[in-house]
Amino acid sequence: MSEIRHVHFIAIGGTGMGSLAGLLGARGLEITGSDQALYPPMSTALEGWGIEVDEGFRAENIRSRRPDLVVIGNAVRPDNPEAVEVMESGIPYRSFSDALYEFAMAHRHSVVVTGTHGKTTTTSLCAYLLEATGQDPSFLVGGISLDFGGSFREGAGDHFVVEGDEYDTAFFDKTAKFLHYHPKTLIITSVEFDHADIYRDLDHIKSVFKTLVAGMPPDGVIVAAGHHAGVREVIESAPCRVYRYGLPSEEQGEADASALDFMARDIIPSSQGTRFLLETEEGSSHPVQIPLFGNFNVENTLAALVALKSLGVALDQTIPALMSFRGVKRRQEVRGEARGVTVIDDFAHHPTAVQGSIEALRGRYPGRRVVAVFEPRTNTSRRRVFQKKYVQALESADRVLVLRVPDTPIYSSTGEVSELFSTDELVSDLGQLRVGATAHDDVEGIVAVLSGELEEGDVVLVMSNGAFGNIWQKLLDALGA
């Protein structure tokens, strides 16, 4: 790796790929990349880092440059012309996960944040608190940290904090990405069914987490959400020390308080954030205030505080720093206000995250009408697997607008065609629950309806893991006009 001078990234626009490209570029390496149409925030970040990106995949991109190493993203298929050229020409290549570990993590203490929900915020919190307490960490996160002004950092300290995804690594390596990071400190925030394009069911996902846990070194540490049933199951045979944190009375599963080492009690939301009381395994209690909203962010905060405590950073150092945490772009991010209407952008797409985001806004904006705008965009949300759960997730909103799912087949990793999610059925089911819901064919239709019916004081929560046609700005422009 020390002899490499030029690295080319195939599918550079992913948050992880783009961040690693930026990190290596900051070291002085020549970085190039290619992808289909890019969108913010990564398109803006790559441009700011001065990284040249070709639109579209062509074998000539490899032939003309002859890079020393090619990093191949997990969205790349075997018939990608650049990947084919790399394989046939004998140029060295790596998956994103292996490249990240070999270039940046191998000689540091790896803090790996995993789970179905909360990875990006928890990763950012860990990195921020390590920096705030003088540890000078390195990190790579699947989003843009507002505290660091980017998605990566290379420090001189001992720790590398990374978001560990359970998605598969590459077309030539079907193991989960987080298995390549060799964690010494492992955080597990939640274990639920997701990624229906590569996992059969919840048990299939649990098996991968169990493999991760089984590979922990004896002197490692696991920080686990002990009130989640799925998490409790995967850590049963952990070969190392486990610290269990949680909220002892959760709708997600009742937990015996004595089985939790760290608990959050007396949770009080306000317009400025959330207050709670942290109780530790030693029997001490600590008042905590965070500029974040929702019980899921209380959980994320607990995970970060416990992880840092296991690394030797005391609670009396980390807790005071929390109120200065600015968060991550596209996580309950206020995009603007027009005509008295607040427009918020959120990355939520799994039913649990959708429900949690709506409930968080109830605490943040008490008494105000919450309008949920949802794009089922992921390979999982476009399937029927969560048809009824999205009804439960969205019924707490006052008004729901959903972008119709394209009527195109979705194939699983086995080649089977999945039954599609029905937007119209969702609207009908919500209507029976007396929730005003409508389905729309395009972004312009949603904006036209909202700009005509929104009133002063309304809060619009836009949820998507994609660009969503820049709907936030289009809505603000329409309201302003």
C-alpha positions in Angstrom: 0.0 0.0 0.0 2.9 2.4 0.7 3.9 2.2 -3.0 0.5 3.2 -4.4 0.3 6.7 -5.9 -3.0 6.6 -7.9 -6.3 5.1 -6.8 -9.4 4.9 -9.0 -12.8 4.3 -7.4 -15.6 2.6 -9.4 -19.0 3.9 -8.0 -17.3 6.7 -6.1 -20.6 8.4 -5.2 -21.5 6.2 -2.3 -21.0 7.8 1.1 -18.4 5.3 2.2 -16.6 5.2 -1.2 -16.5 9.0 -1.5 -15.3 9.4 2.0 -12.4 7.0 1.6 -11.5 8.7 -1.7 -11.4 12.0 0.2 -9.3 10.6 3.0 -6.7 9.2 0.5 -6.8 12.4 -1.5 -6.0 14.3 1.7 -2.9 12.2 2.0 -1.7 13.4 -1.3 -2.6 10.4 -3.5 -4.0 11.0 -7.0 -7.7 10.1 -6.8 -10.0 9.6 -9.8 -13.5 8.0 -9.9 -16.5 7.2 -11.9 -20.2 6.8 -11.3 -23.7 7.4 -12.7 -25.5 10.6 -11.8 -24.3 11.9 -8.4 -26.3 13.9 -5.9 -25.6 15.9 -2.8 -24.1 15.7 -0.3 -21.4 13.5 -1.8 -21.4 15.2 -5.2 -20.7 18.5 -3.5 -18.1 17.0 -1.3 -16.2 15.3 -4.1 -16.2 18.6 -6.1 -14.9 20.4 -3.0 -12.1 17.9 -2.6 -11.0 18.4 -6.2 -11.6 14.8 -7.2 -12.2 14.2 -10.8 -15.3 12.1 -11.5 -16.3 10.6 -14.9 -20.0 10.2 -15.4 -20.8 6.7 -16.6 -18.7 3.6 -16.6 -16.3 2.9 -19.5 -13.4 0.6 -19.9 -11.4 3.6 -21.3 -11.5 5.2 -17.9 -9.2 2.4 -16.7 -7.1 2.0 -19.9 -6.2 5.7 -20.2 -5.3 6.1 -16.5 -3.7 2.7 -15.6 -4.1 3.4 -11.8 -2.0 1.5 -9.3 -5.1 0.3 -7.4 -8.8 0.2 -8.1 -11.4 0.2 -5.4 -14.7 -1.4 -6.4 -17.9 -0.4 -4.7 -20.6 -2.9 -3.6 -23.1 -1.4 -6.0 -20.9 -2.5 -9.0 -22.1 -5.5 -10.9 -19.8 -8.1 -12.5 -20.6 -6.9 -16.0 -19.5 -3.3 -15.2 -17.1 -2.4 -18.1 -14.6 -0.8 -15.8 -14.6 -3.8 -13.4 -14.3 -6.2 -16.4 -11.3 -4.2 -17.7 -9.7 -4.3 -14.2 -10.1 -8.0 -13.9 -8.8 -8.7 -17.4 -5.8 -6.3 -17.3 -4.5 -7.6 -13.9 -4.6 -4.2 -12.2 -4.7 -4.8 -8.3 -8.2 -4.2 -6.8 -9.9 -4.2 -3.5 -13.4 -3.9 -2.1 -14.2 -0.7 -0.3 -14.1 -2.5 3.1 -10.7 -4.1 2.5 -9.2 -0.9 1.2 -10.4 1.1 4.2 -9.0 -1.4 6.6 -5.6 -1.8 4.9 -5.1 1.9 4.2 -6.5 3.4 7.4 -7.5 1.0 10.2 -5.0 -1.8 10.5 -2.7 -0.2 13.0 -5.3 1.6 15.1 -7.9 0.6 17.7 -11.0 0.1 15.6 -14.3 1.3 17.0 -17.0 -0.2 14.8 -20.6 1.0 15.0 -23.2 -1.6 13.7 -26.9 -2.1 13.8 -30.0 -1.6 11.7 -30.5 2.0 13.0 -28.5 4.9 14.4 -25.1 4.0 12.9 -24.3 7.3 11.4 -25.3 9.4 14.4 -23.6 7.1 16.9 -20.4 7.0 14.8 -20.4 10.8 14.6 -21.0 11.1 18.3 -18.1 8.7 19.2 -15.7 10.6 16.9 -16.9 14.0 18.2 -16.6 13.0 21.9 -13.1 11.5 21.3 -12.0 14.8 19.6 -13.7 17.0 22.3 -11.8 15.1 25.0 -8.4 15.4 23.3 -8.1 11.9 21.8 -7.5 13.2 18.2 -9.3 10.3 16.5 -9.7 9.2 12.9 -13.1 8.3 11.6 -15.2 7.6 8.5 -18.9 8.0 8.6 -21.8 7.4 6.1 -22.9 11.0 6.1 -21.6 14.6 6.4 -20.7 15.4 10.0 -21.6 19.0 10.8 -19.0 19.1 13.6 -16.1 18.2 11.3 -17.5 19.6 8.0 -17.1 16.3 6.2 -17.4 12.5 6.3 -13.9 11.6 7.3 -10.9 12.7 9.5 -7.4 11.4 9.9 -6.0 12.2 13.4 -2.9 11.2 15.2 -4.7 9.4 18.0 -5.1 5.7 18.6 -8.7 5.3 17.5 -10.4 4.8 14.2 -14.2 5.1 14.4 -16.2 3.6 11.5 -19.8 2.9 10.6 -20.1 -0.9 10.0 -22.7 -2.0 7.5 -24.1 -5.5 7.3 -24.6 -5.1 3.5 -22.5 -7.4 1.3 -19.0 -6.3 0.4 -18.7 -6.6 -3.4 -19.8 -8.8 -6.3 -16.6 -10.8 -5.7 -17.0 -11.0 -1.9 -20.5 -11.7 -0.5 -19.5 -11.4 3.2 -20.8 -8.5 5.3 -18.8 -5.3 5.1 -18.4 -5.1 8.9 -16.6 -8.4 9.1 -13.6 -6.8 7.4 -13.0 -4.1 10.0 -11.8 -6.4 12.9 -13.4 -4.4 15.7 -11.7 -4.1 19.1 -14.6 -2.1 20.4 -18.0 -3.0 18.8 -21.3 -1.2 19.2 -24.5 -2.9 18.2 -27.5 -0.5 18.2 -30.2 -2.8 17.0 -30.8 -5.9 14.9 -33.9 -5.9 12.7 -34.8 -7.2 9.3 -33.5 -5.1 6.4 -31.7 -5.5 3.1 -34.3 -7.9 1.7 -32.4 -8.1 -1.6 -29.6 -10.1 0.1 -31.0 -11.5 3.3 -33.9 -14.0 3.5 -35.2 -13.1 6.9 -34.4 -11.8 10.3 -32.6 -15.0 11.3 -30.4 -14.7 8.3 -29.3 -11.2 9.5 -28.8 -12.4 13.0 -26.5 -15.1 11.8 -24.2 -12.5 10.3 -24.1 -10.5 13.5 -23.4 -13.7 15.5 -20.4 -14.3 13.2 -19.2 -10.7 13.9 -19.6 -11.2 17.7 -17.8 -14.6 17.6 -14.8 -13.0 15.9 -14.2 -10.5 18.7 -10.9 -10.8 20.4 -11.0 -11.9 24.1 -9.7 -8.5 25.2 -12.3 -6.7 23.1 -15.4 -4.9 24.2 -19.0 -5.0 23.0 -21.4 -2.2 23.8 -24.9 -3.5 23.0 -28.5 -2.2 23.2 -29.6 -4.8 25.8 -33.3 -3.8 25.6 -33.5 -5.0 22.0 -34.4 -8.7 21.7 -32.5 -9.2 18.5 -29.4 -7.7 20.0 -29.6 -9.8 23.2 -29.8 -12.9 21.0 -26.7 -12.2 18.9 -24.5 -11.4 21.9 -25.4 -14.5 24.0 -22.1 -16.3 23.3 -19.8 -13.2 23.1 -16.2 -14.1 23.8 -15.4 -10.8 25.4 -16.7 -8.2 27.9 -20.2 -6.9 27.1 -21.7 -3.7 28.4 -25.5 -3.5 28.0 -27.2 -0.2 27.7 -30.8 0.8 27.1 -34.1 2.2 28.1 -35.6 -0.2 30.6 -39.2 0.3 29.5 -39.4 0.3 25.7 -42.1 -0.5 23.2 -39.5 -2.4 21.3 -39.2 -5.0 24.1 -39.5 -4.9 27.9 -36.1 -5.4 29.5 -35.2 -6.4 33.0 -33.5 -3.3 34.4 -31.0 -5.5 36.3 -29.7 -6.9 33.0 -28.7 -3.4 31.8 -25.4 -1.9 32.9 -26.3 1.6 31.8 -29.8 3.0 31.6 -31.6 6.2 30.6 -34.5 7.2 32.8 -36.8 10.2 33.2 -36.6 11.3 29.5 -37.9 14.8 29.0 -38.1 16.3 25.4 -38.1 20.1 24.8 -37.6 22.4 21.9 -33.9 22.6 22.7 -33.3 18.8 22.8 -33.7 16.0 25.3 -32.9 15.6 29.0 -32.5 12.3 30.8 -30.9 10.6 33.8 -28.0 8.2 33.1 -27.7 5.4 35.7 -24.5 3.4 35.6 -23.5 -0.1 36.6 -21.6 1.4 39.6 -24.9 2.9 40.9 -24.1 6.5 40.1 -26.6 8.9 38.4 -25.7 11.6 35.9 -28.0 14.2 34.4 -27.5 14.4 30.6 -28.8 17.0 28.1 -28.4 16.6 24.4 -29.4 18.8 21.4 -31.0 15.8 19.8 -34.6 14.6 19.6 -36.3 11.3 20.0 -35.7 8.2 22.2 -33.6 6.6 19.5 -31.2 9.5 19.9 -31.1 8.9 23.6 -30.1 5.3 22.8 -27.4 6.6 20.3 -26.0 8.9 23.0 -25.9 6.1 25.6 -24.0 3.9 23.1 -21.4 6.6 22.6 -21.0 7.4 26.3 -20.6 3.8 27.3 -18.1 3.1 24.4 -15.9 6.0 25.4 -16.1 5.0 29.1 -14.8 1.6 28.0 -12.0 3.3 26.2 -11.0 5.1 29.4 -12.7 8.5 28.9 -14.7 9.3 32.0 -18.4 10.4 31.9 -17.5 13.7 33.6 -15.5 14.5 30.5 -17.9 13.4 27.8 -21.3 14.5 29.2 -20.5 18.2 29.3 -19.4 18.1 25.7 -22.7 16.7 24.4 -24.6 20.0 24.1 -22.1 21.3 21.5 -22.7 18.3 19.2 -24.1 19.6 15.9 -25.1 16.3 14.4 -25.1 14.9 10.8 -26.6 16.3 7.6 -30.0 14.8 6.6 -30.7 13.6 10.2 -33.7 15.7 11.3 -31.9 18.6 9.4 -34.0 21.8 9.2 -33.7 22.8 5.5 -35.5 26.1 6.0 -38.7 27.9 6.9 -41.2 29.7 4.6 -44.6 31.1 5.2 -44.3 29.8 8.8 -43.8 26.2 7.6 -40.7 24.3 8.8 -39.2 21.8 6.3 -37.1 19.0 7.7 -35.0 16.5 5.9 -34.4 13.0 7.3 -32.7 9.9 6.1 -35.4 7.6 7.6 -36.6 4.8 5.4 -37.0 1.6 7.6 -40.4 1.5 9.3 -38.8 1.7 12.8 -36.8 4.8 11.8 -39.8 6.4 10.1 -41.9 6.0 13.2 -39.1 7.2 15.5 -38.6 10.4 13.4 -42.2 11.3 13.5 -42.4 10.7 17.2 -39.2 12.8 17.7 -40.8 15.8 16.0 -43.8 15.5 18.3 -41.5 16.2 21.2 -39.6 18.9 19.3 -42.6 20.8 18.0 -45.4 20.1 20.5 -48.9 21.0 19.3 -47.9 21.5 15.7 -49.2 19.6 12.7 -46.7 17.0 11.4 -46.9 16.3 7.6 -44.9 13.2 6.5 -43.6 13.0 3.0 -42.1 9.6 2.2 -40.2 8.1 -0.7 -40.0 4.3 -0.7 -36.7 4.1 -2.5 -34.5 1.3 -1.0 -34.6 -2.3 -2.3 -36.3 -3.2 0.9 -38.9 -0.5 1.1 -40.0 -1.1 -2.5 -40.9 -4.7 -1.5 -44.1 -5.8 0.2 -42.2 -7.1 3.2 -43.0 -4.0 5.3 -46.4 -3.2 3.8 -48.3 -3.2 7.1 -45.4 -1.9 9.2 -45.3 1.3 7.2 -49.0 1.8 8.1 -48.1 1.6 11.7 -45.0 3.8 11.2 -46.9 6.6 9.4 -50.2 6.6 11.3 -48.8 9.0 14.0 -48.5 11.8 11.3 -51.3 14.2 10.8 -51.0 14.1 7.0 -49.0 11.7 4.7 -47.9 12.0 1.1 -46.1 9.1 -0.5 -44.3 8.9 -3.9 -45.5 5.9 -5.9 -43.2 3.0 -6.2 -42.2 2.3 -9.8 -44.0 -0.7 -11.3 -40.7 -2.5 -12.2 -39.6 -5.9 -10.9 -37.1 -6.2 -8.1 -34.8 -9.3 -8.0 -33.3 -10.8 -4.9 -29.8 -12.2 -4.7 -31.3 -15.6 -5.6 -32.8 -14.2 -8.8 -36.4 -14.4 -7.5 -38.8 -11.6 -8.2 -40.2 -9.9 -5.1 -43.8 -8.8 -4.7 -43.9 -5.0 -4.9 -44.9 -2.6 -2.1 -48.3 -1.0 -2.9 -48.5 2.7 -2.3 -52.2 2.8 -3.0 -52.8 0.1 -0.4 -50.8 2.1 2.1 -53.0 5.2 1.4 -56.2 3.1 1.8 -55.1 1.6 5.1 -54.1 5.0 6.5 -57.4 6.4 5.4 -59.2 3.7 7.4 -57.2 5.0 10.4 -58.5 8.5 9.6 -55.1 9.7 8.5 -55.2 11.9 5.4 -52.9 10.2 2.9 -52.4 10.5 -0.8 -50.1 8.9 -3.4 -48.3 10.9 -6.1 -46.5 10.1 -9.3 -43.8 12.7 -9.0 -42.1 15.3 -6.8 -43.9 18.2 -8.6 -47.3 16.8 -7.7 -46.4 16.6 -4.1 -45.1 20.1 -4.0 -48.2 21.4 -5.8 -50.5 19.8 -3.3 -48.5 20.9 -0.2 -47.9 24.5 -1.3 -51.7 24.8 -1.6 -52.7 23.2 1.7 -49.9 23.9 4.2 -50.6 26.4 6.9 -48.4 28.5 9.3 -47.0 26.3 12.1 -47.0 23.1 10.0 -43.9 20.9 10.1 -43.0 19.0 7.0 -40.9 15.9 7.5 -39.4 14.6 4.3 -38.0 11.1 4.5 -35.8 9.4 1.9 -32.4 7.9 1.6 -31.9 9.5 -1.8 -32.0 12.9 -3.5 -35.8 12.8 -3.8 -35.7 15.3 -6.7 -34.5 18.1 -4.4 -38.0 18.3 -3.0 -37.0 20.3 0.1 -35.8 23.3 -1.9 -38.7 23.0 -4.4 -41.2 23.1 -1.6 -39.5 26.0 0.1 -39.4 27.9 -3.2 -43.1 27.2 -3.8 -44.1 28.3 -0.3 -42.0 31.5 -0.7 -43.6 32.3 -4.0 
